[in-house]
Amino acid sequence: TRMLCEEVILNKSADGKHVDRFLEFAEAVKNPPVAGPAAPTLTIKKSTPPQQKDALRSLKCEVTCTAEHIKPLPGAGIPDVCRLEGTIDTKVVADKIIAGLTPTPSEVLQYFNGQLKERICYLDGGMGTRIQAEMLEEEDYRGEEFKDFKAIDNNGVLVSLKGNNDLLIFSKPTMIKDMHKEYYLGGSDICETNTFNGTSISQGEYKMQHVVYELNKKGAQLAKQAAAEVTKAEPHKPRFVAGAVGPTSRTLSVSPSVEDPSYRNVTWDELVEAYVGQISGLVDGGVDMLMIETIFDTQNAKAAIFAVDEYFEKTKKERLPVMLSATIVDNSGRTLSGQTIEAFFVSIKHAKAFTVGINCALGAAQMKRFYKMLVDMNPGWCHVYPNAGLPNAMGGYDEDPEIFSTHLSDYAKDGLLNFVGGCCGTFPSHIAALAKKCSAYKPRPLPELEKYPCMQLSGLEPAIIKPEIGFQWVGERCNLMGSPKFKKLVDAYKFDEAMEVCQQQCEKSADILDFNFDSDLIDGQSAMGKFMRLCVTEPNVAKLPFMIDSSKWNVVEEGLKCVQGKCIVNSISLKAGEEDFLQKAKLCMRYGAAVVIMAFDEQGQAATEEEKVRMCQRSYRVLREQLDFPPEDIIFDCNVLTIATGMPEHNGYAVDFINAVAEIKRTCPCVSFSGGLSNLSFSFRGLNSVRDAMHSVFLYHAIPKGLNMSIVNPGALPRYEDIDARTRMLCEEVILNKSPDGDHVERFLEFAEAVKNPPVAASAVPTLT
């Protein structure tokens, strides 16, 4: 300022422009220049959840597995009963049946596996409608044994036994045996016992639960007698008995209360106990196989499957072949509990059933397209036994044997049939017409098994995790550790409001929903059960697969007992030793769940690449050898650990994870990988933009190496290209633990500090002081 004043006072300057310069100076004093803003430290552009998902799914895995499968040890797991090796002489089987004996399960399987390669086999018809045709009265049902039965129901009314068809096993045994015989003579290879309502739950509605064991045992014996008589007359075609296990009138997936959608009038444990009781009688009566049929709620069926395994594990008897049959309620192709037929199959696939099929509900003409969907998914034998058309206004069925058999012969022409029979409204004449019409057609051959199957999950709809589909978002906001808002609502027992958080995950394109209720303020088991029962009644939520997440095994089991779809259990590990690990893994198989395996062993958590690979490969080998655990149902979490902590030994944790995933994928066929992203950036909690950038860059590098799912906040994960180039570079250096000068950690810590405390913009140079 002195210089400018002197120039203009003395009227002298080097360039002669002192007056102009002073006038500019005076203007600047009058109107000082504004300071410019500081350059941004980190920039993330906005993108939508669909854009974010598309970006992640565009990243394809570059690692392939050509390793051979580890073979299970002899006796491990349930074998593929449809491909059981060996043959059996028909005469050997027939002689046993004629003598009133029961062929071994292996003999039954070998017989039918041989027959089904040559011909279509036949089931029986509708036992219930066949009985109705006899126009029986109350005294017919009571017979001599129950003529003085005078139980009172819950409304104070004398219990009527009319309509309890299973009781006719006691009161009309000859009639029931002769009905079985009619179907056998009509061409049936297999007849079901008259025990559709043979559980204590169903018989309890008639106050008859005390007869359940004898009812099932005698029902099996009557059918066996009919099979023996017909086999004696036709020894070239032995006849078999399937123990009929109905669905009960109660459901685990639907609330009977309008006011409380979480209420159920039966529990999983009660159903399992009831089914075990029924199975016990059927097996002791000599059935050759078990038919869990007319499944309108898949969770009920899963309880029945669980009961089958429970019974045979406890008795040490050879497991009977299991047949599973769903019923769809209308042309939507869904069960009463809302599942599509494909989702149903995924949910019960763990049963390793002898046959899976559809019965009841629709006529053959309406059922074909849904049955075709099932056939396309099922690697084993299939069956179908529809009604004789749709019910008419009087509740009857109009399709005569000619119409009924014509419809089903269209299935045979298309090569869709293995077992076929009839349900409501089908009589022995229907089966005879069916056998005649279909005899000219070849059975459906077993499809070739994939060498490397992919994971299949389900909610109300199937979720087939094919490699080409790409990365899966596991929504974290229904996890008490992943959402403070959700935790606050659950801790306050505001489950309806907590459900809104869940629905927001669905709206933001989550593929799988993670649920965790581990908290000191609530009973985690009770909270898990209540919230799962709420979730399965909300279609937008229930359509997705669930991840049941807890460090407490009783909480995990509670979740599995409430969800009809195929879930993921998160997690188990070798931390407590192989015995505990195998016990929990076996239960996951019995519940029909996939499982996350953490990289832990008896010595602790895997931190280095070598430790991660070693522990995961050991876990894989143990599961495959000891349990024949499906490899496609194994998800490894190789421990995403915190980086950039300032401790040098932590610097390689991210790249070790990525490299371990690649090596395990190469050596362990069919497995998937998950990881908790929040651990990676834990050092920078409070700096959400830094954490988001780290997570996005980590996925950009981990997905091509095999990571195909992660627990995230859907819609809050920026795309790689949304992040400014400098930030991406800094994140990549620290994640890959590599830079030209080796100073990447210090550089990143300085960067994070600058984001936390942005540099203040330099003020304008003072004009006059």
C-alpha positions in Angstrom: 0.0 0.0 0.0 2.9 2.4 0.8 4.4 1.6 -2.6 1.1 2.3 -4.4 0.7 5.6 -2.5 4.2 6.8 -3.2 3.8 6.0 -6.9 0.7 8.2 -7.2 2.0 11.0 -4.9 5.3 11.3 -6.6 3.7 10.6 -10.0 6.4 8.1 -10.9 6.6 4.4 -11.7 8.6 2.0 -13.9 5.7 1.4 -16.3 3.8 4.7 -16.0 0.6 2.9 -15.1 0.6 3.9 -11.4 -2.7 5.9 -11.5 -4.6 3.0 -13.1 -3.1 0.6 -10.6 -4.1 2.8 -7.7 -7.7 3.1 -8.9 -7.9 -0.7 -9.1 -6.4 -0.9 -5.6 -9.0 1.5 -4.2 -11.8 -0.5 -5.9 -10.5 -3.6 -4.2 -10.5 -1.9 -0.8 -14.1 -0.8 -1.5 -15.2 -4.3 -2.7 -12.8 -7.0 -1.3 -12.4 -10.2 -3.3 -14.3 -13.3 -1.9 -12.1 -16.3 -0.9 -12.5 -19.4 -3.1 -13.8 -22.8 -1.7 -11.4 -25.5 -0.7 -11.0 -28.4 -3.2 -13.2 -31.4 -2.1 -11.3 -34.2 -0.5 -13.8 -37.0 -1.5 -16.6 -37.0 -4.0 -19.2 -39.7 -4.5 -21.9 -39.3 -7.1 -25.5 -40.4 -6.4 -26.8 -43.6 -8.0 -30.0 -45.6 -7.5 -30.2 -49.1 -5.9 -30.9 -50.7 -9.3 -27.9 -49.0 -10.8 -25.7 -50.1 -7.9 -26.9 -53.7 -8.2 -26.4 -53.7 -12.0 -22.9 -52.4 -11.5 -22.0 -55.2 -9.0 -23.6 -57.9 -11.2 -21.6 -56.7 -14.2 -18.5 -57.9 -12.4 -18.0 -61.5 -13.4 -16.0 -64.1 -11.5 -12.7 -64.9 -13.2 -11.8 -67.9 -11.1 -13.0 -71.4 -12.2 -13.0 -74.7 -10.4 -12.1 -77.9 -12.1 -11.3 -79.8 -8.9 -13.0 -83.2 -8.4 -15.6 -83.6 -5.7 -14.6 -85.1 -2.3 -16.4 -88.4 -2.0 -18.3 -89.0 1.2 -17.3 -91.9 3.4 -19.5 -95.0 3.4 -22.7 -94.5 5.4 -22.4 -90.7 5.3 -25.7 -88.9 4.6 -28.7 -90.1 2.7 -27.9 -91.7 -0.6 -29.4 -90.7 -4.0 -32.2 -93.3 -3.7 -33.2 -92.8 -7.4 -29.8 -93.9 -8.5 -29.2 -96.7 -6.0 -27.0 -99.3 -7.6 -27.9 -102.9 -7.9 -30.8 -105.0 -9.1 -33.3 -107.3 -7.4 -35.1 -110.4 -8.7 -38.8 -109.7 -8.9 -39.5 -113.1 -7.5 -37.5 -112.4 -4.3 -39.6 -109.3 -3.7 -42.9 -111.0 -4.6 -42.2 -114.0 -2.3 -41.6 -111.6 0.7 -44.8 -109.7 0.0 -46.9 -112.9 -0.4 -45.5 -114.2 2.9 -46.6 -111.0 4.6 -43.1 -109.7 5.0 -41.7 -106.3 4.1 -38.9 -106.1 1.6 -36.0 -104.0 2.8 -35.9 -100.4 1.6 -32.9 -101.2 -0.6 -34.9 -104.0 -2.3 -37.9 -101.7 -2.8 -35.7 -99.1 -4.4 -33.9 -101.5 -6.6 -37.1 -103.0 -7.8 -38.7 -99.7 -8.7 -35.5 -98.1 -10.1 -35.4 -101.0 -12.5 -39.1 -100.9 -13.4 -39.1 -97.1 -13.9 -36.5 -97.5 -16.6 -38.9 -99.7 -18.5 -42.4 -98.6 -17.8 -44.6 -96.1 -16.1 -45.8 -97.2 -12.6 -49.2 -96.6 -11.1 -50.4 -95.2 -7.8 -54.0 -95.7 -6.5 -57.0 -93.4 -6.6 -58.9 -91.2 -4.2 -59.6 -93.3 -1.0 -61.7 -90.5 0.6 -64.1 -90.2 -2.3 -64.2 -94.0 -2.6 -65.3 -94.3 1.0 -67.9 -91.5 0.5 -69.5 -93.6 -2.2 -70.5 -96.1 0.5 -72.8 -93.6 2.1 -71.8 -94.6 5.6 -73.5 -93.4 8.8 -72.4 -92.7 12.3 -72.8 -96.3 13.5 -70.6 -97.5 10.6 -67.7 -95.3 11.9 -68.3 -96.3 15.5 -68.5 -100.1 14.9 -68.3 -102.3 17.9 -65.2 -100.8 19.4 -66.5 -97.2 19.6 -70.2 -97.7 20.0 -70.1 -96.3 23.6 -67.7 -93.5 22.8 -69.2 -90.3 24.4 -66.5 -87.7 24.4 -67.5 -84.0 24.5 -65.9 -81.4 22.3 -64.7 -77.9 23.3 -68.2 -76.5 22.7 -69.8 -79.0 25.0 -71.3 -81.1 22.2 -71.1 -84.9 21.8 -68.3 -85.7 19.3 -69.5 -87.2 16.1 -67.2 -89.8 14.5 -68.9 -89.7 11.1 -66.4 -88.5 8.5 -63.3 -89.8 10.4 -62.5 -92.2 7.6 -59.3 -93.5 9.3 -61.4 -95.1 12.0 -62.9 -97.4 9.5 -59.7 -99.3 9.8 -61.2 -100.5 13.1 -64.9 -100.6 12.4 -64.9 -101.7 8.7 -61.5 -103.5 8.2 -62.7 -105.8 5.5 -64.2 -103.0 3.5 -60.9 -101.0 3.7 -58.8 -104.0 2.7 -61.1 -104.7 -0.2 -60.9 -101.1 -1.4 -57.1 -101.4 -1.5 -57.5 -104.7 -3.4 -59.8 -103.0 -6.0 -57.1 -100.4 -6.8 -54.4 -103.1 -7.0 -56.5 -105.1 -9.4 -57.1 -102.0 -11.4 -53.4 -101.7 -12.0 -51.9 -99.9 -9.0 -48.3 -100.8 -8.1 -48.6 -98.8 -4.9 -51.6 -98.2 -2.6 -51.6 -95.7 0.2 -52.8 -96.7 3.7 -56.1 -95.2 4.9 -54.3 -93.0 7.4 -54.5 -89.5 5.8 -55.6 -88.1 9.2 -53.5 -90.5 11.3 -51.7 -88.0 13.5 -52.6 -87.2 17.1 -53.3 -83.6 16.0 -55.9 -84.6 13.4 -57.4 -87.4 15.5 -57.5 -85.0 18.4 -60.3 -83.1 16.7 -62.4 -86.3 17.2 -60.9 -86.9 20.7 -59.3 -90.0 19.2 -55.6 -89.3 19.7 -55.2 -92.3 21.9 -55.7 -94.7 19.0 -53.1 -93.2 16.7 -50.4 -95.8 17.0 -52.8 -98.8 16.5 -54.7 -97.0 13.8 -51.5 -96.6 11.7 -50.2 -100.0 12.4 -53.4 -101.8 11.6 -54.0 -99.5 8.5 -50.6 -100.7 7.2 -51.4 -104.3 7.9 -54.7 -104.2 6.0 -53.0 -102.7 3.0 -50.3 -105.3 3.3 -52.8 -108.1 3.3 -54.4 -106.7 0.1 -51.0 -106.4 -1.5 -50.1 -110.0 -0.5 -53.4 -111.4 -2.0 -53.0 -109.6 -5.3 -49.3 -110.3 -5.6 -50.0 -114.0 -5.0 -52.4 -113.9 -8.0 -50.0 -111.8 -10.1 -46.4 -112.6 -8.8 -44.9 -111.0 -11.9 -46.0 -107.6 -10.6 -45.6 -107.3 -6.8 -47.7 -104.7 -5.0 -46.5 -102.3 -2.4 -47.8 -100.1 0.4 -47.1 -96.5 1.0 -47.9 -95.1 4.5 -50.1 -92.0 3.9 -49.0 -89.0 6.0 -51.4 -86.1 5.6 -50.8 -82.4 6.3 -53.1 -82.1 9.3 -55.7 -79.3 9.5 -53.2 -76.8 11.0 -50.4 -74.8 9.4 -47.1 -73.4 10.6 -47.0 -70.6 7.9 -50.5 -69.0 8.2 -52.1 -67.4 11.2 -55.7 -68.4 12.1 -56.0 -65.0 13.8 -56.9 -61.9 11.9 -55.7 -59.7 14.8 -52.3 -61.3 15.3 -50.5 -62.5 12.1 -47.7 -64.0 14.3 -50.0 -66.3 16.1 -50.1 -70.1 15.3 -52.3 -72.8 16.7 -49.5 -75.4 16.4 -45.8 -75.4 16.9 -43.0 -77.1 14.9 -42.2 -79.4 17.9 -45.8 -80.4 18.3 -46.0 -81.3 14.6 -42.8 -83.3 14.7 -43.9 -85.2 17.7 -47.3 -86.0 16.0 -45.6 -87.2 12.8 -43.1 -89.4 14.7 -46.0 -91.1 16.4 -47.8 -91.8 13.1 -44.6 -93.0 11.4 -43.9 -95.3 14.3 -47.2 -97.1 13.7 -46.9 -97.2 9.9 -43.4 -98.7 10.0 -44.3 -101.3 12.6 -47.3 -102.2 10.4 -44.9 -103.0 7.6 -45.3 -100.2 5.0 -42.7 -100.2 2.2 -42.4 -96.4 1.9 -43.9 -93.2 3.3 -46.0 -90.7 1.3 -46.1 -87.2 2.8 -49.0 -85.9 0.7 -51.4 -83.1 -0.1 -48.8 -80.6 1.2 -50.5 -77.2 1.3 -47.9 -75.7 3.7 -44.2 -76.6 3.0 -43.2 -75.9 6.6 -45.6 -78.7 7.7 -44.0 -81.0 5.2 -40.5 -80.0 6.5 -41.6 -80.9 10.0 -42.8 -84.3 8.6 -39.4 -84.8 6.9 -37.7 -83.9 10.1 -39.8 -86.4 11.9 -38.9 -89.2 9.4 -35.2 -88.6 10.1 -35.8 -88.3 13.8 -37.6 -91.7 13.9 -35.0 -93.6 11.8 -32.1 -92.0 13.6 -33.5 -93.0 17.0 -34.5 -96.5 16.0 -31.4 -97.2 13.9 -33.6 -98.8 11.2 -32.9 -98.4 7.5 -34.7 -95.3 6.3 -37.8 -96.0 4.1 -38.1 -94.3 0.7 -40.0 -91.0 1.1 -42.5 -89.7 -1.5 -43.5 -86.0 -1.3 -46.6 -84.5 -2.9 -47.6 -80.9 -3.0 -51.0 -79.5 -3.7 -51.6 -76.2 -5.5 -54.8 -74.3 -4.7 -55.6 -72.6 -8.1 -54.2 -71.6 -11.4 -51.7 -69.3 -9.7 -49.6 -72.5 -9.3 -49.0 -71.8 -5.6 -49.6 -73.7 -2.4 -52.0 -72.5 0.2 -49.0 -71.0 2.1 -48.0 -69.1 -1.0 -45.1 -70.9 -2.5 -44.6 -71.6 -6.2 -44.1 -75.2 -7.1 -40.4 -74.4 -7.9 -39.9 -72.8 -4.5 -41.6 -75.8 -2.9 -39.2 -78.2 -4.6 -36.1 -76.2 -3.4 -37.5 -76.1 0.1 -37.8 -79.9 0.3 -34.9 -81.0 -1.8 -32.9 -81.9 1.3 -35.3 -84.9 1.9 -33.7 -86.8 -1.0 -37.1 -88.1 -1.8 -37.8 -91.2 -3.9 -40.4 -89.2 -5.8 -41.6 -85.6 -5.7 -44.9 -84.6 -7.3 -48.3 -82.9 -7.2 -51.7 -84.2 -6.2 -55.3 -83.1 -5.6 -56.5 -79.5 -6.1 -56.7 -79.4 -9.9 -57.6 -81.7 -12.7 -55.0 -83.1 -15.0 -55.7 -80.6 -17.7 -55.0 -77.6 -15.4 -52.1 -79.2 -13.5 -49.9 -80.1 -16.5 -47.9 -76.8 -16.8 -47.1 -76.7 -13.1 -46.1 -80.4 -13.1 -43.9 -79.7 -16.0 -42.1 -77.0 -14.0 -41.5 -79.5 -11.3 -40.3 -82.1 -13.7 -37.8 -79.6 -15.1 -36.3 -79.1 -11.7 -36.4 -82.5 -10.1 -33.3 -84.7 -10.7 -35.2 -87.7 -9.3 -38.4 -89.6 -10.1 -41.7 -87.6 -10.4 -45.3 -88.5 -9.8 -48.7 -86.9 -10.4 -52.1 -87.8 -9.2 -54.7 -85.2 -9.9 -58.4 -85.0 -9.2 -61.0 -86.2 -11.7 -61.3 -82.6 -12.9 -62.3 -79.6 -10.9 -65.1 -80.0 -8.3 -68.6 -79.2 -9.6 -71.3 -77.2 -7.8 -72.3 -80.2 -5.7 -68.7 -80.9 -4.7 -68.4 -83.9 -7.0 -66.0 -84.7 -9.8 -67.2 -85.1 -13.4 -64.3 -86.7 -15.3 -65.1 -90.3 -16.1 -62.3 -92.8 -16.6 -62.1 -92.1 -20.3 -61.7 -88.3 -19.9 -59.4 -88.6 -17.0 -57.0 -91.1 -18.6 -57.0 -89.2 -21.9 -55.8 -86.0 -20.1 -53.0 -88.0 -18.4 -52.0 -89.8 -21.5 -51.0 -86.4 -22.9 -48.4 -86.3 -20.1 -47.2 -89.8 -21.1 -46.9 -88.8 -24.7 -44.7 -85.9 -23.7 -42.4 -88.2 -21.7 -43.3 -86.6 -18.3 -44.5 -89.6 -16.3 -42.8 -91.9 -13.8 -45.6 -92.6 -11.3 -49.2 -91.6 -12.0 -52.5 -92.1 -10.2 -55.6 -90.3 -9.1 -56.8 -88.3 -6.2 -60.4 -87.1 -5.4 -63.1 -88.6 -7.5 -60.9 -91.3 -9.0 -62.0 -94.9 -8.6 -60.4 -98.2 -9.5 -62.0 -97.9 -13.0 -60.0 -94.6 -13.5 -56.8 -96.4 -12.6 -57.6 -99.3 -14.9 -58.2 -96.9 -17.8 -55.1 -94.9 -17.0 -52.9 -98.1 -16.9 -54.4 -99.2 -20.3 -53.9 -95.8 -22.0 -50.4 -95.1 -20.7 -48.9 -98.5 -21.2 -47.8 -97.8 -24.7 -45.5 -94.9 -23.6 -42.0 -94.8 -22.3 -41.4 -93.4 -18.8 -39.5 -90.2 -18.2 -35.8 -90.9 -17.9 -33.8 -89.6 -15.0 -32.0 -86.4 -16.1 -28.2 -86.2 -16.1 -26.8 -84.7 -12.9 -24.8 -81.5 -13.1 -21.2 -82.0 -12.1 -21.1 -78.5 -10.4 -24.6 -77.6 -9.2 -25.3 -74.1 -8.0 -26.9 -73.0 -4.8 -30.7 -73.0 -4.7 -32.6 -71.0 -2.0 -36.2 -70.1 -1.7 -38.8 -67.9 -0.1 -42.3 -67.9 -1.7 -40.3 -67.9 -4.9 -37.1 -69.7 -5.9 -33.7 -68.0 -5.9 -31.3 -70.0 -8.1 -27.9 -68.5 -7.5 -26.3 -69.3 -10.9 -22.9 -67.9 -11.6 -24.1 -65.8 -14.4 -26.6 -64.0 -12.2 -23.8 -62.4 -10.2 -23.5 -60.8 -6.8 -26.2 -61.1 -4.2 -27.1 -58.4 -1.7 -27.9 -59.6 1.8 -29.8 -56.9 3.5 -28.4 -56.0 6.9 -31.0 -53.6 8.3 -33.0 -56.3 10.2 -29.9 -57.1 12.2 -29.7 -55.6 15.6 -26.0 -55.0 15.0 -26.6 -53.5 11.5 -29.3 -51.0 12.2 -29.7 -48.8 15.4 -33.2 -48.0 14.3 -34.2 -51.6 14.0 -32.6 -52.4 17.3 -34.5 -49.6 19.0 -37.8 -50.8 17.7 -37.2 -54.5 18.6 -35.9 -53.6 22.0 -39.2 -51.7 22.5 -41.2 -54.7 21.1 -42.5 -52.5 18.3 -42.5 -55.4 15.8 -45.0 -53.8 13.4 -42.8 -50.8 12.9 -39.7 -53.0 12.7 -41.5 -54.8 9.8 -41.4 -51.5 7.9 -37.6 -51.6 8.1 -37.7 -55.0 6.6 -40.0 -53.9 3.8 -37.7 -51.0 2.9 -34.9 -53.6 2.4 -37.1 -55.3 -0.2 -37.9 -52.1 -1.9 -34.2 -51.3 -2.2 -33.6 -54.6 -4.1 -32.2 -56.9 -1.4 -31.8 -60.4 -2.7 -31.6 -62.1 0.7 -32.7 -60.8 4.1 -30.5 -61.2 7.2 -32.2 -61.4 10.6 -30.3 -61.2 13.9 -31.8 -60.7 17.3 -28.8 -61.1 19.6 -29.4 -58.5 22.3 -29.0 -58.3 26.1 -32.4 -56.5 26.4 -34.7 -59.1 24.8 -35.2 -62.8 24.6 -33.5 -63.5 21.2 -35.2 -66.8 20.7 -38.7 -65.4 21.3 -38.0 -62.4 19.2 -36.7 -64.4 16.3 -39.7 -66.7 16.3 -42.3 -63.9 16.5 -40.6 -61.8 13.8 -40.2 -64.8 11.5 -43.8 -65.7 11.9 -44.7 -62.1 11.0 -42.3 -62.1 8.0 -43.7 -65.2 6.4 -47.2 -63.7 6.3 -46.0 -60.6 4.4 -45.7 -61.5 0.7 -43.2 -58.8 -0.3 -40.9 -60.0 2.4 -41.6 -63.7 2.3 -40.8 -64.0 -1.4 -37.1 -63.6 -0.6 -34.8 -66.2 1.1 -33.9 -65.5 4.7 -30.5 -65.6 6.5 -31.0 -66.7 10.1 -28.1 -65.0 11.9 -27.2 -65.6 15.5 -24.3 -66.7 17.7 -26.9 -68.7 19.8 -27.9 -72.0 18.4 -31.3 -72.1 20.0 -32.1 -68.8 18.3 -31.0 -70.2 14.9 -33.2 -73.3 15.4 -36.2 -71.1 16.4 -35.9 -69.2 13.1 -35.6 -72.4 11.0 -38.8 -73.8 12.7 -40.8 -70.8 11.4 -39.8 -70.4 7.8 -41.0 -72.6 4.9 -38.4 -71.5 2.4 -34.8 -72.7 2.2 -32.8 -70.4 4.5 -29.1 -69.8 5.1 -27.8 -70.3 8.6 -25.2 -67.7 9.7 -23.0 -69.3 11.0 -21.1 -72.3 12.3 -17.4 -73.1 12.6 -14.8 -75.5 13.9 -14.2 -73.2 16.9 -15.7 -75.7 19.4 -14.2 -78.7 17.6 -15.4 -81.1 14.9 -18.1 -82.9 17.0 -20.0 -79.7 17.6 -19.4 -78.5 14.0 -20.8 -81.7 12.5 -23.7 -81.8 14.9 -24.9 -78.3 13.9 -24.1 -78.9 10.2 -26.2 -82.1 10.3 -29.1 -80.2 11.8 -28.8 -77.5 9.1 -29.2 -80.4 6.6 -32.2 -81.8 8.4 -33.9 -78.3 8.4 -33.0 -78.0 4.7 -30.8 -74.9 5.1 -27.6 -73.7 3.5 -24.9 -72.6 5.9 -22.2 -70.0 6.3 -18.9 -71.4 7.6 -16.7 -69.0 9.4 -12.9 -69.4 9.1 -12.3 -70.4 12.7 -10.8 -73.5 14.2 -9.9 -74.7 17.7 -6.9 -72.3 17.8 -8.9 -69.2 16.8 -9.7 -66.9 13.9 -8.0 -67.2 10.6 -6.2 -63.9 9.8 -3.6 -64.7 7.1 -4.3 -66.1 3.6 -2.7 -69.4 4.6 -4.9 -69.8 7.7 -8.1 -68.9 5.8 -7.4 -71.4 3.1 -6.4 -74.2 5.5 -9.4 -73.8 7.8 -11.9 -73.5 5.0 -10.5 -76.5 3.1 -10.6 -78.6 6.3 -14.2 -77.5 7.0 -15.2 -78.5 3.5 -13.4 -81.9 3.7 -15.1 -82.7 7.0 -18.6 -81.8 5.8 -18.2 -83.7 2.5 -16.6 -86.8 4.0 -18.6 -87.1 7.2 -22.1 -85.9 6.2 -22.2 -85.8 2.4 -23.2 -82.1 2.9 -24.3 -80.6 -0.4 -21.3 -78.6 -1.6 -23.5 -76.0 -3.2 -25.0 -75.2 0.2 -21.7 -74.2 1.7 -20.9 -70.5 2.0 -17.5 -69.5 3.4 -16.9 -66.3 5.3 -13.1 -66.0 5.3 -13.2 -63.2 7.8 -13.1 -59.7 6.5 -10.8 -58.0 9.0 -10.0 -54.4 9.7 -7.3 -52.7 7.7 -5.5 -49.3 8.0 -5.4 -49.5 11.8 -1.9 -48.2 12.1 -0.6 -51.7 13.0 1.6 -53.1 10.2 0.4 -56.7 10.7 -3.2 -55.6 9.7 -2.2 -54.1 6.4 -2.6 -57.3 4.4 -5.9 -58.4 5.8 -8.0 -57.3 2.8 -5.8 -58.7 0.0 -5.4 -61.9 2.1 -9.1 -62.3 2.1 -9.4 -61.8 -1.7 -6.6 -64.2 -2.4 -8.0 -66.8 0.0 -11.4 -66.7 -1.7 -9.8 -67.3 -5.1 -7.8 -70.3 -3.8 -10.7 -71.9 -2.0 -12.9 -71.4 -5.0 -10.4 -73.2 -7.2 -10.1 -76.2 -4.8 -13.6 -76.6 -3.2 -16.2 -77.2 -5.9 -19.6 -75.4 -5.9 -19.1 -73.2 -2.8 -20.1 -69.6 -2.3 -18.5 -66.8 -0.4 -19.8 -64.0 1.8 -18.2 -61.3 3.9 -19.1 -58.7 6.4 -18.0 -55.4 4.7 -18.4 -53.3 7.8 -15.4 -55.0 9.5 -13.1 -53.8 6.7 -13.5 -50.1 7.5 -14.1 -50.3 11.2 -11.2 -48.0 11.9 -13.1 -45.2 10.2 -16.5 -45.5 12.0 -18.2 -42.1 11.8 -16.7 -41.4 8.4 -19.5 -43.1 6.3 -18.3 -41.7 3.0 -14.8 -43.2 3.5 -16.3 -46.5 4.6 -18.7 -46.6 1.6 -15.8 -45.9 -0.8 -13.7 -48.6 0.8 -16.5 -51.2 0.6 -17.2 -50.4 -3.1 -13.6 -50.7 -4.1 -13.2 -53.9 -2.1 -16.1 -55.5 -3.9 -14.8 -54.3 -7.2 -11.7 -56.5 -6.6 -13.2 -59.3 -4.6 -16.1 -60.2 -6.8 -14.0 -61.3 -9.8 -12.1 -63.6 -7.4 -15.2 -65.4 -6.2 -17.0 -63.3 -3.6 -20.7 -63.6 -4.6 -22.7 -62.3 -1.6 -22.2 -59.9 1.2 -24.2 -58.4 4.1 -24.8 -54.8 3.0 -27.2 -51.9 3.3 -29.0 -52.1 0.0 -29.1 -48.9 -1.9 -26.2 -47.3 0.1 -23.3 -48.9 -1.7 -21.9 -46.5 -4.4 -20.7 -47.8 -7.7 -17.0 -48.0 -8.3 -17.4 -45.3 -11.0 -19.3 -43.1 -8.6 -16.2 -42.5 -6.6 -13.7 -39.8 -7.6 -10.5 -41.2 -9.2 -8.1 -40.1 -6.4 -10.2 -41.7 -3.7 -10.4 -44.9 -5.7 -6.7 -44.9 -6.0 -6.1 -44.4 -2.3 -8.7 -47.2 -1.4 -7.1 -49.6 -3.9 -3.6 -49.0 -2.5 -4.7 -49.7 1.1 -7.0 -52.7 0.1 -4.5 -54.4 -2.1 -1.6 -53.4 0.3 0.5 -52.1 -2.6 1.9 -48.8 -3.8 5.1 -47.6 -5.5 6.5 -46.0 -2.4 5.0 -48.3 0.3 3.5 -45.3 2.2 -0.1 -46.1 1.2 -1.4 -46.7 4.8 0.0 -43.4 6.0 -1.4 -41.6 2.9 -4.8 -43.1 3.5 -4.8 -42.2 7.2 -4.0 -38.6 6.2 -6.8 -38.7 3.6 -9.3 -39.9 6.2 -8.2 -37.2 8.5 -8.7 -34.6 5.8 -12.3 -36.0 5.2 -12.9 -35.8 8.9 -11.5 -32.3 9.3 -11.6 -30.7 5.8 -9.0 -28.0 5.1 -10.3 -24.5 5.5 -10.4 -22.5 2.3 -7.5 -20.0 2.1 -8.8 -16.5 2.7 -8.3 -13.7 0.2 -5.1 -11.7 0.4 -5.9 -8.6 2.5 -6.2 -5.6 0.3 -5.0 -3.0 3.0 -3.7 -3.5 6.4 
